Amino acid sequence: MNRSRASAISNCEKEFTLEAIQERKRLDGRSVYDYRQVFIKPSPVTHGNVLVTIGETRVQACVGCEVVVPRPQRPTDGLLYFNVLPSPMAAPNYDIGKSSLTMRVERLLDRCFKESRSLDTESLCIIAGQKVWSIRVDIHILNDSGNITDCCVMASFCALKHCRRPYVTVSGEHATIHPVSEREPVPLNIHHTPICITFGFLSEGNYLLVDPSIEEEKVLTGHLYIVMNIHREICTMQLEGVALQHEEVVKCTKIAMTKVNELNKSINKYMGIRTNAKNMDEDGQSILTNVLKETTLQIDNIQTANVQEDRKNGKDIIQEVQEDVYEIMYPMEEEPPVTEEEEPPKTKPRDKDTDEEEEVTVTLTKDDITGLTSIETGLTSNTGEQTSVNRNSNKETSGTRGRKRRKRK
């Protein structure tokens, strides 16, 4: 049972629920593999505060952080704690304080995020062996209407994804924590998204349910918890109350793959995690990853007798991939067509008469000519090239001066 105390159920309710499950029917109208509607509401004011609802099951997760001394065994790793707090108003059979339910959920959360390395604890290190960040996730169970484990795992991940820690600058052995007014807070480094799928079993595993409700959990004999990410990697698995064959576990794993994809889309939708549709294919895989895989296959298939031809073909393929990656990462925006009204005004051609400079006749005296000659002689003493140029210019100026003298006469 998932309850802190065994909940009471009458014989009539138990028989009715068992008959409905054996007929592959459920009390809320779902099929045996259907998941209830998921709703996620992150706080618009406080970072790391998220409310998650699965059907009528409600869980609120809050994340806090503080600077502490690391453990001697791991001086460069930060700390991560989970604290499940059931409310007495969540269900009639809930007790105040810790119970078997809270301890089981906390252990499962530790395996989901710590052992699977979902959260990068090394990125929480400030000064090795002296200061690290300690992340604490408080999970408040507000209402338990069945499948509380999935809701707690989802709320914990969304809260960690929504959390922002203060910006820290390190100078030697001195660390400065900047307030929000000075520096923008930094998000936590999360590698993958662990999502839990709960399966309920009845009659020694002969009947299977996904996402059991509170009424169905009262008659179930066993549970299977599969935590998987979007990359189809199993983070952890836990079996309770029933023994399953290998074929049944494989069947549940395939069902979990489909449910994880659906829940991941819901998380991205409500958490505002935007994915570029141009860079993703129909299966949600990155186009860049597919391009690199195809490139590796093309390079591996190059088998010629000449080594130089191999290198040339490999370089050509790599160049094509670089161009494709550049187009994917930096797509060119199409320029809007220019209409007749938006055509830029054509500038009128300038007249040749206006472009040509007007000739100006200057009258020079004998003293002016002597001063100009001395200045030109001093300038030509630097280099041979400048001397030749100035001599030519002196001949031209002397010729023009002679013509001007003849005109004045």
C-alpha positions in Angstrom: 0.0 0.0 0.0 1.0 3.6 -0.6 -0.8 4.9 2.4 0.8 5.6 5.7 -1.9 3.5 7.4 -4.1 0.9 5.8 -7.1 2.8 4.5 -10.6 1.3 5.1 -12.6 0.0 2.3 -15.9 -1.9 2.4 -16.3 -5.3 0.8 -18.9 -4.0 -1.7 -16.4 -1.3 -2.9 -13.6 -3.8 -3.1 -15.6 -6.4 -5.1 -17.0 -3.7 -7.5 -13.5 -2.3 -8.2 -12.0 -5.8 -8.7 -14.8 -6.7 -11.2 -14.3 -3.5 -13.1 -10.5 -4.1 -13.4 -11.0 -7.7 -14.5 -13.3 -6.4 -17.3 -10.6 -3.9 -18.3 -12.7 -1.0 -17.1 -11.9 1.8 -14.7 -14.0 3.9 -12.4 -13.1 7.2 -13.9 -13.7 6.0 -17.5 -10.1 5.6 -18.5 -8.5 2.6 -20.2 -5.9 0.5 -18.4 -3.0 2.4 -20.1 -4.4 6.0 -19.9 -2.7 8.6 -17.8 -4.7 11.4 -16.0 -4.4 15.0 -17.1 -1.3 16.7 -15.9 -1.2 20.4 -14.9 2.0 22.3 -13.8 1.9 25.8 -12.4 5.3 27.5 -11.7 5.3 30.5 -9.4 5.6 33.8 -11.3 7.2 35.5 -8.3 9.5 33.0 -6.6 12.0 30.8 -8.3 11.9 27.1 -7.5 8.2 27.0 -6.4 6.0 24.7 -8.5 2.6 23.2 -8.1 1.9 19.9 -10.0 -1.5 18.3 -10.3 -2.2 14.8 -11.7 -5.9 14.4 -11.8 -6.9 15.4 -8.2 -3.5 14.6 -6.7 -1.7 17.8 -5.8 1.9 18.3 -4.8 3.8 21.5 -4.2 7.7 21.6 -4.3 9.9 24.4 -3.1 13.6 24.6 -3.5 16.0 26.5 -1.2 19.8 26.8 -1.3 22.6 27.8 1.1 26.4 27.7 1.3 27.8 24.9 3.4 31.0 23.0 3.9 31.3 19.9 1.6 31.7 16.4 2.7 35.4 15.3 3.2 34.8 12.3 0.8 33.6 14.6 -2.0 35.1 18.0 -1.6 34.1 19.3 -5.0 30.4 18.1 -5.0 27.4 20.0 -3.8 24.7 18.6 -1.6 21.1 17.7 -2.6 18.4 16.8 -0.1 14.7 15.8 -0.4 12.2 16.3 2.3 8.6 14.9 1.8 6.1 16.6 4.1 2.6 15.0 4.0 -0.3 17.2 5.1 -2.9 15.8 7.5 -5.5 17.3 5.1 -4.2 15.3 2.1 -5.9 12.0 3.1 -7.9 10.7 6.0 -5.3 8.1 6.8 -2.2 10.4 6.8 -0.2 10.8 10.0 1.7 13.9 11.1 5.5 13.5 10.6 7.6 10.9 8.9 6.0 7.6 7.7 6.8 4.6 5.5 5.3 6.5 2.5 7.6 9.6 2.9 10.7 7.5 3.5 10.0 5.4 0.4 9.5 8.5 -1.8 12.6 10.2 -0.5 14.8 7.1 -1.2 13.3 6.9 -4.7 14.0 10.6 -5.3 17.6 10.1 -4.2 18.1 7.4 -6.8 16.3 9.5 -9.5 18.5 12.6 -9.2 21.6 11.6 -7.3 22.6 8.2 -8.5 21.4 8.9 -12.1 23.4 12.1 -12.1 20.4 14.1 -13.3 21.6 17.2 -11.4 25.3 18.1 -11.8 26.4 18.4 -8.2 30.0 19.3 -9.3 28.6 22.6 -10.7 27.5 23.5 -7.2 31.1 23.8 -6.0 32.3 27.3 -5.1 35.7 26.6 -3.5 36.9 23.0 -3.4 36.9 21.6 0.1 35.6 24.9 1.7 32.3 26.1 0.2 29.6 24.4 -1.9 25.9 25.0 -2.5 23.4 22.8 -0.6 20.1 22.4 -2.5 17.1 21.4 -0.4 13.8 20.3 -2.0 10.7 20.4 0.3 7.8 18.5 -1.2 4.4 19.2 0.3 1.6 16.7 -0.4 -1.6 18.7 -0.5 -4.0 16.1 -1.7 -3.5 12.4 -2.4 -5.9 11.0 -5.0 -3.6 8.2 -6.1 -0.2 7.8 -7.7 1.5 10.2 -5.3 5.0 8.9 -6.3 4.8 10.1 -9.9 3.5 13.5 -8.8 6.4 14.0 -6.3 9.1 13.1 -8.8 7.6 15.4 -11.4 7.2 18.3 -8.9 10.8 17.8 -7.7 12.2 18.0 -11.3 10.1 21.0 -12.2 11.1 22.9 -9.0 14.8 22.2 -9.7 14.3 23.3 -13.3 12.6 26.5 -12.2 15.1 27.2 -9.4 17.8 30.0 -9.7 20.8 30.3 -7.4 22.6 33.5 -6.7 25.5 34.5 -8.9 28.9 34.0 -7.2 32.3 35.5 -8.0 35.5 33.9 -6.6 38.7 35.8 -6.0 41.4 33.5 -4.5 39.8 32.0 -1.4 37.2 34.7 -1.1 33.7 34.2 -2.6 31.2 37.0 -3.1 27.5 36.2 -3.4 25.7 38.9 -5.4 22.1 39.7 -4.7 19.5 39.6 -7.3 19.5 43.4 -7.7 23.2 43.3 -8.8 23.5 40.1 -10.9 21.0 37.8 -12.6 20.6 34.4 -10.8 22.0 31.3 -12.4 19.9 28.2 -13.2 20.9 24.7 -12.0 22.8 22.4 -14.4 20.4 19.5 -15.1 21.6 16.8 -17.5 18.3 14.9 -18.2 14.7 14.7 -17.2 13.8 11.7 -14.9 10.1 10.9 -15.2 8.4 8.2 -13.0 5.7 5.9 -14.3 3.8 3.8 -11.8 2.2 0.4 -12.7 -0.3 -1.3 -10.4 -0.8 -5.1 -10.4 -3.7 -7.3 -9.3 -4.1 -11.0 -8.9 -0.4 -11.8 -8.9 0.4 -9.7 -11.9 -2.4 -10.9 -14.1 -4.0 -7.5 -14.4 -2.0 -4.3 -15.1 -2.9 -0.6 -14.6 -1.1 2.6 -15.3 -1.5 5.6 -13.0 -3.8 4.0 -10.4 -6.3 6.1 -8.6 -6.9 6.2 -4.8 -9.8 3.7 -5.1 -7.7 1.3 -7.3 -4.7 1.4 -5.0 -6.8 0.1 -2.1 -7.2 -3.2 -3.9 -3.9 -3.6 -5.7 -1.4 -6.2 -4.6 1.8 -4.8 -6.1 3.5 -1.8 -7.7 6.3 -1.3 -10.2 8.0 2.1 -10.4 10.0 2.8 -13.6 11.9 6.1 -13.8 13.1 6.9 -17.3 14.3 9.9 -19.2 13.5 11.1 -22.7 16.6 9.3 -24.1 15.0 5.9 -23.1 17.5 5.4 -20.3 16.2 3.8 -17.1 17.3 5.8 -14.1 15.9 3.5 -11.5 13.3 0.7 -11.0 11.5 -0.5 -7.9 9.2 -3.5 -7.5 6.9 -4.0 -4.5 4.5 -6.7 -3.5 4.5 -8.9 -6.6 6.9 -11.1 -8.6 7.0 -10.5 -12.4 8.4 -12.5 -15.3 10.9 -11.0 -17.7 8.4 -10.6 -20.4 6.1 -8.5 -18.1 8.9 -6.2 -17.1 9.8 -5.6 -20.8 6.2 -4.9 -21.6 6.0 -2.3 -18.8 9.2 -0.7 -20.0 7.8 -0.3 -23.5 4.7 1.3 -22.1 6.8 3.6 -20.0 8.7 4.9 -23.1 5.4 6.1 -24.6 4.2 7.7 -21.4 7.5 9.5 -20.8 7.4 11.1 -24.2 3.8 12.4 -23.5 4.7 13.7 -20.0 7.9 15.3 -21.3 5.8 17.3 -23.8 3.5 18.5 -20.9 6.5 19.6 -18.8 8.0 21.6 -21.7 4.6 23.1 -22.4 3.9 24.4 -18.8 7.5 25.2 -17.9 8.0 27.3 -20.9 10.9 25.2 -22.2 11.0 26.2 -25.9 12.4 23.9 -28.5 13.1 25.1 -32.0 10.9 23.2 -34.4 13.3 23.7 -37.2 16.0 21.9 -35.3 13.9 18.9 -34.2 12.4 16.1 -36.3 9.2 14.2 -35.8 10.6 12.0 -33.0 11.9 14.9 -31.1 15.5 14.1 -31.9 18.0 16.8 -32.8 18.7 17.3 -36.5 22.3 18.1 -35.6 22.6 14.7 -34.0 21.2 13.0 -37.0 23.5 15.0 -39.4 26.5 13.9 -37.4 25.4 10.3 -37.4 25.0 10.3 -41.1 28.4 11.9 -41.5 30.1 9.2 -39.5 28.5 6.6 -41.6 29.5 8.3 -44.8 33.1 8.6 -43.7 33.2 4.9 -42.5 31.9 3.8 -45.9 34.8 5.5 -47.8 37.0 2.6 -48.8 39.4 3.4 -51.7 42.9 2.2 -52.5 44.4 5.7 -52.4 44.9 7.3 -49.1 44.9 10.8 -50.5 41.5 10.2 -52.1 40.2 9.1 -48.7 41.3 12.3 -47.1 39.9 14.4 -49.9 36.5 12.7 -49.7 36.5 13.0 -45.9 37.3 16.7 -46.1 34.5 17.3 -48.6 32.0 15.5 -46.4 33.1 17.5 -43.3 32.9 20.8 -45.2 29.3 19.9 -46.3 28.4 19.1 -42.7 29.8 22.3 -41.4 27.7 24.2 -43.9 24.6 22.3 -42.9 25.2 22.8 -39.2 25.8 26.6 -39.8 22.5 26.8 -41.7 20.7 25.0 -38.9 22.2 27.0 -36.1 22.0 30.4 -37.9 19.1 30.2 -40.3 18.9 33.0 -42.9 15.9 35.2 -42.7 14.2 35.7 -46.0 14.1 39.4 -47.0 10.6 40.7 -47.7 9.9 41.4 -51.3 10.2 45.0 -52.4 7.0 46.5 -53.8 6.7 49.3 -56.2 5.8 51.8 -53.5 8.8 50.7 -51.4 11.4 51.1 -54.1 14.1 53.4 -53.1 14.0 56.8 -54.9 16.5 57.0 -57.7 19.1 59.7 -57.5 19.4 62.1 -60.4 22.8 61.9 -62.2 24.9 64.9 -61.6 25.9 67.1 -64.5 29.5 66.9 -65.7 29.8 70.6 -65.6 29.1 70.6 -61.8 31.5 67.7 -61.2 34.5 69.4 -62.9 36.4 71.7 -60.7 36.6 75.3 -61.8 40.0 76.6 -62.8 41.3 79.5 -60.8 44.0 81.8 -62.0 46.4 83.0 -59.3 48.9 85.8 -59.8 52.3 85.3 -58.1 55.0 87.8 -57.6 58.8 87.1 -58.0 59.3 86.9 -54.2 56.5 84.3 -53.9 58.0 82.1 -56.6 61.4 82.2 -54.9 59.8 81.1 -51.5 58.0 78.2 -53.1 61.1 77.0 -54.8 63.1 76.9 -51.5 60.3 75.0 -49.7 60.1 72.4 -52.5 63.9 72.0 -52.4 63.8 71.2 -48.7 61.0 68.6 -49.1 62.9 66.7 -51.8 65.9 66.0 -49.6 64.2 63.0 -47.8 64.0 60.2 -50.4 65.0 59.6 -54.0 61.4 58.9 -55.0 60.1 62.1 -53.5 63.0 64.1 -55.2 62.0 62.8 -58.6 58.3 63.6 -58.0 59.0 67.1 -56.8 61.4 67.8 -59.7 58.6 66.9 -62.2 56.2 69.0 -60.3 58.7 71.9 -60.3 58.9 71.6 -64.1 55.2 71.7 -64.5 54.7 74.7 -62.2 57.6 76.6 -63.9 55.9 75.9 -67.3 52.6 77.2 -66.1 54.2 80.2 -64.6 55.9 81.0 -67.9 52.6 80.8 -69.7 51.0 83.1 -67.2 53.8 85.7 -67.6 53.3 85.7 -71.3 49.5 86.1 -70.9 50.1 89.1 -68.6 52.4 90.7 -71.1 
